[in-house]
Amino acid sequence: MKSLLLLALVLIVAVPASAQTTQDESRPAASNVRNAQYPRVHPDGRVTFRYNAPNAERVQLHPGGPGLAAEDLDMVRGENGVWTVTTPPAAPGLHYYWFLVDGAIVNDPGSETYYGWNRQTSGVEVPDPAGDFYEIRDVPHGEVRERWYFASTTGQWRRAYVYVPAEYDANPDKRYPVLYLQHGAGEDERGWAKQGRMNFIMDNLIAEGRAPPMLVVMEQGYAMVPAESGNGTVNAFPRLVIDDLIPMIDATYRTLPDREHRAMAGLSMGGGQTMTTTMANLDKFAWIGAFSGALGQGFDVQTSYDGALADAASFNERIRLLYFSAGTNESPYYENARNITRALNEHGIPAVFFESPGTAHDWQTWRRSLHDFVPRLFGE
């Protein structure tokens, strides 16, 4: 009996420590549907995906941007036709993705879907150790309300999402400033609330006293009307904002309906639309932001936007904030935003540039940008 106990003790001691601790430290992603175990996120940011396709010959993971992976990743077939792959460490934040099953685009049944890439697509949330600013906290919470209205510009019914701060209904005599906030190409008016967690960012900033209570309006950035030439259509979104959206918001909600209390910002395509809209209507806005803005090439301080920036003194009298941002890993947006800011500063316009370290053209860049932008608004 003694010899058996001694043998067991020797075996226990001989097993390497690494072999004794084989537990999987990965966790189901916060973006999974209820009870789904995959995708799983590892402590170092790697993500493991699984897909059940017993009759497939090839399955790949297609990342919706470089923050998740630089290219399509081949998945490995396992027992019972379950395919698996683990990515390299991903950047923090929400990343779009889908599977390619023998070339066909397939969403992950384990993931929530988000409107991106002009369709509903899967997304995986990789935690950010510094991301508590967009997490839900025990603070007063505002509401994101859905508002339908008829737009004369397009001759159609349209939907806007409107964030109202937690105190809004309890203060019927109080009026509020407004931030018009736009999504990017391939997304829609739901993006900032669902992918961007805009409402939690706003709740937390307001609760901390870092931002005044305000309304945030999100509309769909597509407003197609017939071209004047009669051939095809053009996007009349800037006209829709001025002629339809702002009047509807001012008539429906308790706003402070003047330029000093009106801001506009957007990401990527929405950043470009913001610049086009505001530069042509400097009498309507005093606070302007372009996050990873699609600003195009060939920016010239004297001539761009029909010369709206040419007279620095006149511009500075009207505009309280001109803000640009980009992630350090999103070329050419980063270089464009930085260079434009530098050119404006040299011209005498105190434009602000914010950079998001280690992020690409994705939602973590834009969440961080919003979090930095909003506290700058509507100050004395």
ABEGO torsion letter per residue (X at the ends): XAAAAAAAAAAAAABBAAAABABBABBBBAABBBGBAOBBBBAAGBBBBBBBBAABABBBBBBAEAAABABBBBBBBBBGGBBBBBBBBBBBEBBBBBBBBGGBBBBBAABBBBBBGGBBBBBBBBBBAAAAAABBBBBBBBBBBBBBBBBAAAGBBBBBBBBBBAAAAABAABBBBBBBBBBBBGBBAAAAAAAAGAAAAAAAAAAAGABBBBBBBBBBABBBBBBAAGBEBBBAAAAAAAAAAAAAAAAABBBBBBAAABBBBBBEAAAAAAAAAAAABAAABABBBBBGBBAEBGBBAAABGGGAAABAAAAAAABABBBBBBBAABOAAAAAAAAAAAAAAAAGBBBBBBBBBGBBBBAAAAAAAAAAAAAABGBX
